Amino acid sequence: MLKFDDSKNEFLFLAGIVAIILIWTLYSNHKFSSQGVYTICRVDHYEPGGSGSDLYIDIYYQGIKYKAVANALCNGCDGKLYFVQIVKNKPTGTVRFLGDYPVPDCISIDDLPKEGWTKIPQCQ
């Protein structure tokens, strides 16, 4: 019978956790690259916290406003529009809040195509 000492068990446990995180990251990236679209969100409010920050947003997609929560930092962004990346069939699932990409004044929610954009739009 095989016996593992505590250091080997600890190593295997940590290696398993790292593997799960890596698999989840690769899966999420694949979902965004194959089924992801860009759309607009309005920041409802931001709640910083010790164990993580929650950003409450309204996502506009297919003529519907969806409520969602993103784990992102965004001080002073309440009420402002930003681009987000979502998965087409789960707009409130995993959301990539693109805080470095505020929506410029030349683009409005009314300009949003029903199926979103395949890349972040630029002003003409």
Secondary structure, 3 states (H helix, E strand, C coil): CCCCCHHHHHHHHHHHHHHHHHHHHHHHHHHHHHHEEEEEEEEEEEECCCCCCEEEEEEEECCEEEEEEECCCCCCCCCCEEEEEEECCECCCCCEEEEEEECCCCCCHHHCCCCCECCCCCCC
